[in-house]
Amino acid sequence: MNGQFPHTRLRRNRHDDFTRRLVAENRLHVDDLIWPLFVCEGHGVREAIPTMPGQVRVSPDRLAEHVAEAASLGVPALALFPVTPEGKRDANGSEALNPDNLMCRGARALKEAYPHMGLIGDVALDPYTSHGQDGLLGEGGCVLNDESVAILCQMAVLQAQAGFDVIAPSDMMDGRIGAIRTALDGAGLGTTRLMSYAAKYASAFYGPFRGAVGSGALLAGDKKTYQMDPANSGEALREVALDIAEGADMIMVKPGMPYLDVIARVHERFPVPLFAYQVSGEYAMLKAAMDKGWLDADKAMMESLLAFKRAGCNGILTYFAVEAARHLRKQ
Ligand code: PBG
């Protein structure tokens, strides 16, 4: 300090655009983006999801066309979710093991059209169960762990055989990463990667997604006996440590924005590829304010995504993937 004039003035590096660009610590790149999308039954279907403006459900025959822009913009990977009609759901989620289910048909269509795009398959039973829970129900309605994991293992093998490069278990059963790794290796699928939804919270921010896939209205109760309590973050570190020990290649924290502290803690502790899922409710919340003109759409979108990079993520699953890739191309 020289009198009241400090030698170190942090504003100097903010003085103009070139300096700000030189000192920027984090940057969003198209390689950081994973686009979640919804596949539904039928032919020629492309229908809007009212609670997720800009996102649609498409039938397998229209997937390739739907993904064309993402592919040409260089979005590296897609995460596919099925909209299983009620008639195909049952208590055990048996449609999950149908080799011709929506996920498998979708994967085949996408891999044929874009063999070099990464394809991430969600593994959990909720899109297929009549009760909307992620696993099998036991007495008194409790979600059975090991019995559910046995089905998830078969599901993972089936999805990998259909063309998914990455299996992403989103069910939060104990021990499923190790069991699925063993099942994949046993089926000769040693290169299939595992992206674990390691710290997935029992969150209110999944509402629009559950509406989009049709499991919201079916869900009786909640998922608090397997998804994490929003009050906890030390427990997230234990979940992540277990999944790494069980063979996870990549780790995910979900939701994203309300859990940036968890992401930062995981990043500080574990040198593992780390991803955030900016979930449907976060997207809906931002979109609603953008559509009303209350937020500048591009600026709020890019700031929300950059926050994940700053917290320590390698990449982000986001419904903004295509819009963000478009914006990055313009810059
Ligand atoms: C299913 C699953 C959910 C999401 C991804 N996989 C919903 C849930 O756990 O109820 C939510 C994604 C989103 O909200 O965008 N296991």
Boltz pocket constraint, residues with backbone or C-beta under 6 A from the ligand:
constraints:
  - pocket:
      binder: B
      contacts: [[A, 122], [A, 123], [A, 124], [A, 126], [A, 134], [A, 170], [A, 171], [A, 205], [A, 206], [A, 207], [A, 208], [A, 209], [A, 210], [A, 278], [A, 279], [A, 280], [A, 281]]
      max_distance: 6.0
